[in-house]
Amino acid sequence: MPDHQLPEPLAARPVADPRAVVRGDHYRITVLTDGLLRLEYAPDGGVEDRASAFALHRDLPVPAFTVQDREHALEIVTDRLHLTYDRGPFRTSGLSVQVRGNVSSYHSVWRYGEPAADLGGTARTLDLADGRITLEPGVVSRVGYALLDDSRTLLLDADGWVSPRPPGRTDLYLFAYGHDHAAAVRAFYAVSGHPPLVPRWALGNWWSRYHRYTADGYRELIERFRAEGLPFSVSVIDMDWHLVDIDPAHGSGWTGYTWNRDLFPDPEAFLAWLHANGLRVTLNVHPADGVRAFEQAYPALAAALGRDATSGSPIAFDVTDRDFLAAYFEVLHRDLERQGVDFWWVDWQSGPHSRVPGVDPLWMLNHFHFQDSVRAGAGLTFSRYAGPGSHRYPVGFSGDAVISWASLAFQPEFTATAANIGYGWWSHDIGGHMFGVKDDELTARWVQFGAFSPIMRLHSGSNPFIHKEPWTLEPATRAVLTTYLRLRHRLVPYLHTMNHAAAQGTPLVRPMYWAHPDRDEAYRVPNQYLFGSELLVAPIVSPADPVSRLGSVTAWLPPGDWTDIRTGRRYAGDRQLALHRELADIPVLARAGAIVPLDAAAVPGNDPVVPDALEILVVPGADGAFDLIEDDGHGAVVTTPLRWDDASRTLTVGPAAGAVGVVPARRSWSATVPGGPPGVVVTAAATERADVTPGAGPAPDDAAELFHRLDLAHLEHELKLVAWRAVTAAESAGHRLGRLHALGLPRAVESALIEVLTAAG
């Protein structure tokens, strides 16, 4: 039998420093950080030093702590927590941890066995979810503590294989970080490992449709996208790439590994053509049905496993069989990768159970597919979430989305809250997969959110009436898709810099309360989020008001001055307000001093390579600093500092540091100041050899915007005229607001006018 090998084991340091350990006959307490404890209890006296699906690294720097071994209780104290334990079996009255530092108006005390009170993490899937679902735990909390129960997850052996847990043992991780949510997740990463960098090309647009394409038809589609100026960096080929209409004696055609040559007569040429046109390729695979005799790879797989191929007996999918799993990669996938498949869409929908208790097939597939992809070079897989530790295996597939406003309305919150369990690279079915009704407004709003989500993947189900090709949609929606698909690729310089930040411990999308944990308002806007270091996004996730004809979202702006980079309008912060937008835009705001690097190309290409020209958005009002990070995808990194001096209105570029050969020897830099007056100066360090161009963004005209919002509204003309006179009267802002309110306008119209009148405070 050929010697097929599994990927190399994960690098792990699972054994804690003995100085961090306090141990008794049946318990062990490990002080991993000043705010993170591992709490173990085993009636058999055993302890577990192997890595788990969650915990790879317990050998961390030993924090300062004290131990008081009193007669009736053991006490452990760090700067962040105070543990009290009676040394017996874990019970509510015998084990507690107080979070220090006045986290709440009451004592923030965790007691063993009490329900968790965290802010939520994420979930395995959004399959069939039509709105909000219950989330699995995260590691941040308003009461100051959160708990991860690691007692039942599988264990990683030193040779790279897995084992189930011994029964009856308790293995808990208590996070006691108060309101320092970012620090809690950094501690999570310290133990579980950091997220990897995703490839730069993964940050562009993905095209996905469950459709019976032919090779020629798919080429025509990509060429039409090019003609329309619509960039895509990833082709997602759904399950019809393989044989699906099979003899019923073999079961269903849901699982397959053999190209349908009626549709794709020359797979190698087809994949090579996609690569030549700047796209990477992923194929859908549903592995649950194993390998049947009709598959091209069946004889080779049977030989690899010592089976009799002439019997025609199906080879069951068994993720707990080490030999099967090794052959699964080497026989079933390797030849397809040689043909040009870049990574795999692992579409596991068959539950968390295998023939070995505690071994989840989804986790096994995610882990070994990702490790195998690293060996092949891509370093990417595409699959559902399988519990804490899944952040090590991007990208996440959130499942088959229902087409509805309720589904869209939950996705921003779902995406942001995933940061609470360190899971930063969700990919959603943007626009929805199934059910619902045709609603081009919904499609437009979904795509706008998608452009400001971790992975932008348009998707449609197999129903021929469900489609996202922009030219098949209403003109206004087509324009939105064109604008935002181009914008997504223009954002890649910013996104890839944030990709590096994510690999260091700061997810791209984060809830508002990460930055403002002590402000109640930050917890009341679950659909609003931070997008990298510079941007705040408030997606519109409900239909436009029928009278104002504007979409709206209730937002909270933190203290400071904020500018909408799409409209140039400035807003005073430290308040809650309603933001109204036509279909063309959603609110995307940046604080004063923010710097956002963009690809300067108006119509970027498919492959989002390091650009020859960059446009730098600068928000005036404060000095700003941003370090642009670029790389060659193989470890060579260059950092270019961008500095904004607000007093002199000067943007300084460079000098670059690091592997400067990664970037073009000469490239162009320009500056745009949303909402700012002209007169920007752009300078570049001599080492940059750059062409520099000053610039200014649009300055909003309040009177014109007020007139436009009234003109757009479905109101009586005479009432519009009276309202226009009220909002333009030569009076104080307070008097104008009073006159406007006295008119009794429909609430949505009045709110839209108030937004403009009070934007600057």
VENPERA-V139258 format. One line per field, one symbol per residue. phi: phi as a letter, one per 30 degrees, with the letter a starting at -180 (. if undefined). A space follows every 50 residues. Layout:
phi: ???
//
This chain:
phi: .ecdcdeedddbbdcddedccbbbdbbbccddbdbbccccbbedidbccd dbecccbcdcedddabbccddcacbbbbdcbbcbbdicedaedcbbbcdd jhdbdcddbdbejdddbddicbbeaceidckdbdcddccbaddjbbbccc dcddccdddjcbbddddiccbcbccbchcddddddddededcjdddddee dddddccbadaddcedddddddddedddicdbcbcccddddcdbcceedd jdcdcabcedddcbdbeeddddddddciccbbcdbcdddibcdddedeed ddddcicddddiddcddbdccddddddeddcdcddddddkddaccdcdbc iccbdceicdedddddddddedddddjdiabbaddbjejdddbdcdcdjd dddadddddcdededddeedbiccbdbcddjjcaiibdadddedddddde dcbebcbdbbdddddcabeedccdeddedddddddddedddeeddddded dddckbedcbdedddbdccedddcbddcadcidccbbbdcbbddddcdib dbbdbbcdejcbbdddcidcbdciacacccbdddbbdbcbdejdbbdbdd ddbddddddeddbbccdbcdjadbbbcdcbacibjdbbccdcbccddchb ccciddbjddddcedbbcbbbbceicddjdccbbeeddhcccbdabcdcd cdddddddddddddbddddddddddddcddbdeddddddddddideedde ddddeddcedj
//
